[in-house]
Every structure is written in structure tokens, then in C-alpha cells.
Amino acid sequence: MNILVFDIETIPDTEGARRLYGLEDLDDKSVASIMFHKRRQETGDSEFLRLHLHRIAAISVVLRSRDSLKVWSLGPQEAGEKEIIERFFEGLDRYTPTLVTWNGTNFDLPVLNYRALVHGVSAPRYWETGEEDPSFRWNNYLSRYHWRHTDLMDVLAGYSPRANAPLDEIATLLGFPGKMGMSGAKVWDAWLAGDIAGIRNYCETDALNTYLVYLRFQLIRGRLNAQEYARECELVRENLRQENTAHLEEFLKAWQMT
């Protein structure tokens, strides 16, 4: 079975906001400032935009297949949002992996849904609920209580929003690196500074933290025994050693120090 752990990073959809609010003459930074201001007026303090006003800057994945493990960000660094989304759904259509996320039910997947709608990206396997493939009737990507998409935050919280926990804190509690130098709140500034590589690197480490939590979850579920869990963790370490990239080497060093 293929396991695909993924994470997205987003920025304000300034192009959409121009159409919604009649801001055609303003640059991206000014449009985003207005978007954040409007959101603060709605919430009282939070600038976190409604999900349909996000644009995807990066999608990073950890793919565990039968005999390999790989960490990467979809598309070349210069790829546009539509290409990144197309690559994501093409992978689902081709391999039908089990998706694993942290808060994917309430953030990553709804944002992907809206952005696929904006760009007209077809994803028949993702939207399948049993009409064409009966095996998807009781286990599909869309239903909250199915395993084909496993939202670790949702499952571990017993599907109670009051029990939700941040990935960074759970990863750190388990001895994994957690956040390393960036957070979602800093992505927009990094984007304005042209640091696309930094955003993708950060997204990859979030996907790695999620995968390591997933392995521990498989241990407590009894799907891995202690020896199998240790072997899976060592496979991750070996992969990070072979990648020979600074951010993954930093992740490995932080993990080994805990």
C-alpha cells in the first residue's frame, strides 16, 4: 500500500481579492494588507483568512511505497499553482494512496478543493464515493470517518475540536524536530522576499513531522510492532542522509539530538 503524507503552505489569493473588492490598481502587498484588515474586523483579532481566500504556494509530500521512501515538493520551484495542484491529483488518480495529514480535514483538503475549482483541475479518483468504484463507498477520501484519508489531528482528538493539538507541540513531545525556523505565519513575508525555496523546505519538514507522528500512531494501533516501528524510523533517517540537502540534514540532526 502507498502512503502519501502531505502538507500545503498558502498565501493570500490577491488576484481573487482584486475581483472581490475592486482593488485592481493595488499591488499584492497592499491587497493582502486589506484582506488581513477585513479579516481582523470580522474576527476581532485574527488575520487568518477564510479558506476560499488562500492560494497554494507549495505542496510537499512524503511517499512511502512498498520498497522506498521519498520526500519532495511537487513541481519545479517556478511552477504555478495550477501545475502543483494537477501534479497532486494526478498522483492520486494513478496510485490511489492512503492520504495522511495533520488538520487536512479542516484546512489542506478544503483549500485544495477551492483552488481546484478555481483552476478547473479534474480529480475523478479523489471525488469518487462509490458510483464508479464500489470499494470507495465505505472508504473514500471525502468522508470524515474513513481511513483512505487519515487526518491525524482529527483522529487523535476523538473528532472533538476542543481536543485538537498543534503538530509542532505533538512532534516535539514525541522527540521529533517540530518547527524549525519558520511557521505558517511567516510564509507570506517569505513569499514577498522571493524565498520560495525556504517555503518548500519548511513545508517538507512539516510533512516529515507528520509522517513520524503517523508511524507512532501505527505503533499504538498495533499496525507496527516495536521492531517494525524502529525499522521504519531508520528508513527515514537513511533517506535523509542520502538526500544531502541542508534543511533535511538539519532536520536529521535535530531529531538525533532529542
Buried (B, 14 or more C-beta within 10 A) or exposed (E): EBBBBBBBBBBBBBEBBBEEEEBEEBEBEEBBBBBBEBBEEEEEEEBBBEBBBBBBBBBBBBBBEEEEBEBBBBBEEEBEBBBBBBBBBBBBBEEBBBBBBBBBBBBBBBBBBBBBEBBEBEBEBBBBBEEEEEEBEEBBBBBEEBEBBBBBBBBBBEEEEEEBBEBBEBBBEBEBBBBBEBEBEBBBEBBEEEBBEBBBBBBBBBBBBBBBBBBBBBBEEEEBEEEEBEEBBEBBEEBBEEBEEEBBEBBBEBBEEE
